[in-house]
Each structure stands twice: as C-alpha cells, then as structure tokens.
Amino acid sequence: MKVVAIGTGYVGLVTGVCYASLGIEVVCLDIDADKIALLESGRSPIFEPGLEGLMTKAVEAGNLSFSTDYPSSLRGADIAIIAVGTPTEEGGSKANTRFVEAAFASILEHHSGELTVVVKSTVPIGTNDHLNAIKEESASGASIHLASNPEFLREGAAINDFMKPDRIVVGPRDATAAKALRALNQSFIDQGIAYVEVSASSAEMIKYAANAFLATKITFINEVASLCERVGANVEDVAFGIGLDQRIGPDFLSTGPGYGGSCFPKDTLALVDTAQVEGSPVRILEAVIDVNEARKQEMADKVIQSLGGRENARGKTVAIWGLTFKPNTDDLRDSPSIAIIPALQKADIKVQAFDPQGMEGAASLFEDVDFKASALEAATGADAICLVTHWPEFAAIDLAQAKSAINAPRFIDLRNMFEPAAMAAAGWDYKSLGRPA
C-alpha cells in the first residue's frame, strides 16, 4: 500500500511518519519547498517529542520520502490523506477550507488510477459532501473515493496518541473507501482498538463535538476555581472528587489560564458558526468561548493585583515563564500568553520572558518583550514571576536562586505547579488558582 500525506504540519507529518514506521510506504507532500528541504535534511519544521527520531528510522527503512511534486507522489498511490490547515477566517468564526479545496483540486488534476482520498483536516460538517459534489462535476474524479477520518492528536503527545488511540473514526462514502481505510488501519483493528465507521458528516461532527466538550470541561473547572477562591474551597480537591465519578472522569479538570492551541479555539468557533447558519445555536458553547476569552484577561488582572493594583504596578517588571499554549510544543497559537502579555503592557508593566521551545515564534508575535535565555535570567530584576505554561523544566528550577535574583519574591502560578504551603514557607508571596493561600 502506498499513502500520500498532504501537508507537513502537526497532523500531516505525524500521520505520515507514524504510518511509515508501521511499514507502509508513505510520501509526505507539501507545496512549501523550504519545509520539504528541511525534512529531507532530517529535521522537522515542528517540535514534537520523538518525531525526528521516528522520521529518521522510517526514511532509513525506505518507507518514508518527501516531495513537492503531486504527479510523481500520487503515481501508484492507494490513499491520499489531506491534512492541511483550516484556520479561522480573518474577522470571522468560520473555518476556512481553501487549503483543503486546493489540495483536492491538485489531486483531481494529477491523480492516476483508482484513489481513496481521506480528509483528515478538521473541516466544517458538510465539507466532504462539498468535495464529493466537486468530484462529480469533474471528469477526472471518476475513480476518486472520498472519506472522512478525523484526527485526535494532542500536540506534545501526538506519537503516542497515534500509536495507541482511544478510537479510530472513519466516514467512508462507499465500499471502496471503507475497504481502503480498513486495510490502512488493520494493525490497530487487530489490537482491538475501537473502529467507528459512520457517515462522513457524522465523522466530521464527532471531531467538533469532542473538542467542544473538552473545551467546555476546561472552562467549567476554571469557573469552579474562581468560585473556590471566594468560598475557601480547594479546586484540586474538588476536581479529584468529581473526577472519580466515572460519568465525569479526571481528564481536562486541571485549572489554568484558559485553553488555547491549534484546535479548541478555532473548532469551537467553527461549530458555533455552523450551528448559527443551520438555525440550531449551541448556547453552551457560545458561553464557553466568551468565558475562556475573559479568563485570560482575568489572569492578567491577577498579576496586576499582586503588584498592588494598577497604580502601583506601573513601571514594574514581570517575568513570564512559558509562552506556548502547553508544554512539549513550540505552538503559540491562541496561547494565553498572547492575551496576558499585551494586557500587562497596557498597564505599563515591562515583560521579560522565557520559554523552552517558543522563543523563535514569540519574537514575531510580541512587541517590546525582553526575551531571556533562561527562566532564571527572566526572573532577574523582575518584581514578580508569572508561570503561564507548565513546562516540566520550571518545576526543577532552584527557587531559592530565583528568589535571590528577583526584586520582590512574588510568584503568580497560573498552572498550580507549586504547593502554596511550601512556597509560603520559602518566603514567597505566592498566588495560585482556586486554592487557599
């Protein structure tokens, strides 16, 4: 079997590399020549733990190659996987599918022989129907068989999620596509992993509904954390207690500064847009989006208040630890830091920042931020530390050394990484989320 993975971002590259590591012939195809040149040199354009090593092994085994050329890549292929971006339209909430449609147009133009086209990109419900209509109007699309196959990969844990999935969801449009997808995923089926075969529209909806539910769960516990602060409860005890209920479960019950990343923000917006267009609004999700955006401003306000309020905070310096939306990725898309840092700057607060992987991307996102080479360097001369992203490296920092470097021992922990009693005993003015001081 030969597979062409179109798009070399988080989804396309991980998908292509992982299938190749399972012994399947894979070509990773991208129109960005610089990305392909980087991949051919053995380097990944994204940071994902373990990806480069797995990629190198697959190339050495002869199962993985890279290309910018559609005709040669598609020649002899059995499956083409579309895994390109679907960003939110500028100034709106709808997911833009222009890259998906462009990839499909290139497939129609250059494919030869029978081919199953699998849409793995997260697309609005009905996109597969739309592509099928385009195929029906094209004489060159007669031997194309369409299917939907959403991904459920977490950045930073994508390889493990691919190799040990909770479930595989597929939406083939015909028997040929169904057969091709089963052959592609037979090794997972043999392991007893749930294989969910539904319509293409249902597969598209499953992806959106899953992300919407998880975003709701995160937002719920964040609101509970704020209430815990008012009533003297401990949100971590509350999360543990409710997480033991099998109907709820413990995952996605860690409080923080709001969700971000490449999926939750755009997918919740896209589902709300679809619901409004169809005249069936999802009010809960609309509230989730509003509350999540407000949460980020609340976190900036928490920092400002820790400095004594807006008047006292003017001219002071805050060290930001962590810029990416989560650890083990270099992705800054919709990261809480993108909202928090400008809010601090608007209050005339200077910002010094460090992130283990996000520094290069952050340089083009933020203005007037003093980027430092380490967390301790960022703390030097600051009036407070604000931990935004829970990188494991921060837990190992010598806080006594940080206390010596900082002007005043203020620490605002937006991820509850440290214990309040221990921080207080060490002489820190410590603030966290949803926990008694």
N, C-alpha and C positions, 0 to 999 in steps of 0.2 A: 504494500500500500504506500502511495506517495501523497503527502499532505503539504499544502502551501499555506503558511500562516501569514496573512497580510496585515502589516502593522507591527512595529517592533517596540511598542510601549510596554507597560506593565503586564497587560493581558496577553498581547500577541507574542511577545518574546518569551515569557514564562511558559505559555501554552506550547509554543513551538519547541523550546528546549526540553520540556518535560516529555512530550510525545517522542522526541528524538531519543531521549535517554531510555525510553521503553523499547527501542529497537525499530521504530517507524522512521521511514525516510521523510525528512522534513526540509522544506526550503522556507526560510524566513524572508519575506519580501517586503520592501519598503521603498517609497519613491524618494526618500531622503538619502542621497548618496553619501553624505557625511556619516550618518548613522551606520550604514552598511559597511563603510570603510573601517569604522571603529570596531564593529562586530568582527570583521574579518581579521582585525589585528588582535583579537582575543579579549577585547574589553567591552563591557556593557555600557550603554548610554544611560542606564538607570542603576540605582543602588538597591539591590535585593540580596539579602544574605544567602550565600551559597550558589547564586546564579552563574557567576563567571566560571566557577569550577565545574559545574554540571555542563555548561556550554562547551567548555574545552574538551571534556571527555566525549561528548556527543560528536563534536567535529572530528576528533581523532579516530572515533569508531566508524566514521564515514556516513553517519546518519543525519548530519546537520550541515546545511550550507546557507549562504546569504546571497541575496540578489536584489537588483533594482529593475530587472527585466521581466515583464509579465509573460511574454510569449514563451521564453525558454523555461520559466518557472512552472507555468501551467501545463507544459507539454508532458503528457503521460500521468498527470495528477488525477487522483481519485476524489480528493476532497480539497476544497479551498475554504479556509476559515477567515472570515472578515473580523478583524479585531482592532479596528481603528477608533479614534476618539469620537465622542458625541458630546461636545461641550455645550453648555447653556448658551442660547442665542444672546448676543450682546443687547443689553437693555430689556431683556425679557426673561421668561422662565422655561420656554420650550427647549427641548434637546435638539440640537442642530445635527441632522443626519447627512450633511453634504459629503462628508468623507466616506461614509458607508455607501452612499449612492455612487460616488466617484469610483470607489473600488469595484462595485458591482458592474458599473459601465465598462471598466477595463477588463473585467472577467468576460463579459459578453463579447467584447471586441477580440480578445486574444485566446479564448479557450479553444481547445480542440478535443473532440470526443466527449463522452459522457462524463459529467462532473456534478458532484454534490457540493453546493455552496452553503456553508454553515455560518449564520450570523451570530457571532459571539459578543459583539459590541452590545452595550446596553442601549436599547432603542425604544422609542415610544411604541405602545401597543398598536399594532396595525402596520408596522413598518415592513414586516415580512410579506403581508398581503400586498403592500405597495410595490415591493420589489418583484413579486410574482406577476403583478399587472404589467410592469415594465418588461419582464421576461416574455410574457405572452405577446406583447407588441413587437418583439424583436425576433426576427427570423433566426438569428444566431443563438437564441436562447432555448431552442427546441430541446436540446439534450441536457439542460440545466435542471437540477432537482434541488429545491430550496428547503432549508430547515433553520430553526432557531435552536441555540444551545447556550443559554446564559452562563456567565462565569460567576463564581462565588469565592474569589480570591482576596485575601487580606494582604495589603502591602506589608512587607516585613515578615510575612509567614506564607507567602504565595506558593512556594515549592511544596511545603508540607500540605497546604490546602489542596493543591492539585493532586498530589500523590495519595493523599488519604482524605478524600472528600466525604462530606456528610451524605451527599446525594449527587446524582448527575441528572440534570433536567434537559430533555430534548423535545423539540417540537417539529418533527418531520412533516413535510407536506404530502409525501407519497411513500410508497413501499420501497422504492429505490433509495431514497434518502434515509429511511428508517434502517434499512439493511446496512448502509454505509456507516451510519453512526454507531450501530451495534458492533460492527467489525472494528471500528476505531477504538471503542471503549470496552472491548471484550475482556481485557485483563482485569478491569475494575468490576465488571459484571461477575466474573469468576470468583472474585473475592467476596461476593455477597453484598456489595455496596448498592444501596437503593438506586434503581434506574427508573426514572419517572418519564414516561412517554406520553405527551399531551399534544394538544394543538399548538401551532406556532404562536397564536395570540395568547394562549394560556401560559406558555413558556415565558413570553415577554412580560406578562403580568406577574408571574411568580418572582422574577428578578426584582421588579419595582416594589412589590408588596413586601418582600423580605427586607429590603433596605429601608423601606418606610417604617416597618415595625421596629427594626433595630434602632433607627434614629429616634423613634418615639420612646423607646425604652431608656435610651441615654438621657433624653430630655426630661423624662419623668423623674429619674433619680436625681438629676441636677436640681429640679424644683423641690424635691423632698429634702435635699441637702440644705437648701436655703431655709426651709421651714425648720429643719433640725437646729440650725443656728439660733433661731428665735425661741425655740421651746426647750433647749437644753438637751436634746437627744443626740445620739451619735449615728450619723448616716451609714457608717461602715457596719455597725451592729444591725441597723435596720436592713441594709442590703443583704447581709448574711442571713438574717431571719426570714426575709421574704424569698430569698433565693433558694432556700431549702424546699420551698413549695415546688413540686415537680411541674406544676402548671405554669410557673414563672421562670425558674431556673436562675443560676447565678451569673451567667454571662451578660455583659453590657450593663452591669449595675455598679460600675465604678464612676463616682462623680468626677467632674472635671470642668474645664472652661468652655465646653461646648464641642459638638462634633465638627469635623472638617474633612479634608481629603478629596479624592477624585470622584467619590461615589455618592455618599449621603447627601451633600448639598445639592448637587445637580439632579440626582434621581428623585429626591423629594419634590423639588421644584417641577420637574418634568411630569411627575404623576399628578400633582395638583393642576398643572396646565391641562393635561388630558382630561381629568375629571371635570374641570370647568367647561371645556369645549363640549364634552358629552352631556352636560347638564346634570351631572351627578357629583357635586362637590364633596371633597373629603375634608370636613371641617377640622377634625382632629389633627390632620397633617398640616393644615394651614396654620394652626396654633403652634404646632411643633416648630415650624420654620421661624415663626415670629419670636418664640421664646428662646430658641437657640441663638438667634442674632442678638437679642437683648442680653443673653448670658455673657457674651464676650465683652460687651460694654460694662456689665456689672463687675467683671473681673478687673478691668482697668480701674474702675471706681474703688475696688477693694485695695488696690495698690496705692491709689491716691490717698485714701483714708488712712492707710498705715503710715503714710508720711505726714499725717497731721492735718489732712484736708487740703483743698485746692490752694489756698493762700500760702500755707507752709510748704507745699510741695514744689512751688515754683523754683526753678533753678537747680533742683536736686537731680541726682543721677540714679537710675535703676539699672541693675544688671539683669538681663533677660537670659535665663538658661533654657535653651530649647526653642527652635523656630519652626521645625517641621510639625505636621499635624499629629504625628505619632512617632514612636521610636522605630529604628531599623528601616528607615526610608529617607530619601532625600526630597520627598514630595512636600511642597509647601502649599499646595492648592487648598484654598479656603481654611488654612490653618488659623487657629485662634490668635496666633501672634500677629497676623495681618491686620486684625481689628484692634488688638490690645496696644501694640506699639504706637500707631498713629494717635490713638486716644490719649496715651501718656504724653506724647509730643505736643498735642494740642493744649495740654495742661502745663506746658513749658517745662516738661521733665526731660532730661537728657537720657539717652538709652545707650548702654553698652551691651553687646550680645555675643553669644556663642552657641553653636550647635555642632555636634559631631559630624553631620553629613550635609546640612542645609546651607552652609555658608555661601557657596558659589551661587546658588539660586537666589538667596536672600539679597545678595548685593544689587540685583536688578529690580528688586521689589520695594526696598525701603530707602528712604532718603534720610540723610543726617543721622544714621545709626553708626556708632563706633564699633566695628566688628573686631573681636579679640580672638587670640589664638587658643585660648583655653577658658574653661569656666572660672578658674581662679583669677585669671587675668581680667575677665569681665567683672568680677567682684571687686577688684582693686579700685579703691577710691569711690565706690558707689555708696549710696545711702540706703539701699535695700536690694535684696535679691528676690526676683520673681521667677519661680520654676514653672515654665509653661508646658514643656514636653518631658515626659518621664523616661528619659534615656537612662539605661542601667548605669552608665558611667557616672551620673550625678550622685547616685546612691553611695558610690565608693569614694567620693571626694572627701578630703580631710577638712571637715567643717571648722575645726579649730584654726586651721590655716586661713580659711575663708574669713573667719571672724576677725582675724588679725589684719586682713587686707582691706576690709570694708570700713567705711567711716562710722557706721552705726549698725549694730547687729540685728537688722530687720530681715525677716525671711517670710515671703508670701508663697506658700506652696499650693499651687493650683491643681496638683495631682495627688495630694496626700501621701507623698513619698516617705516622709519622715514622721516620727512619733512626737506628738505635742509635748509629753512629759519629758522626754529625753532632750528635746530642743530647748525647753524652758530651763532644764537643769544645766544645760551648757551655756546658758546666758543669752539665748536668742529671744527677741521679740517675735514670736512665731505665730503666723496666721495660716490656717488651712481651711478646708471646705467641709461644712456640715459636722464638725467635731467640736466638743467643748474645749476651751483653751486649756 
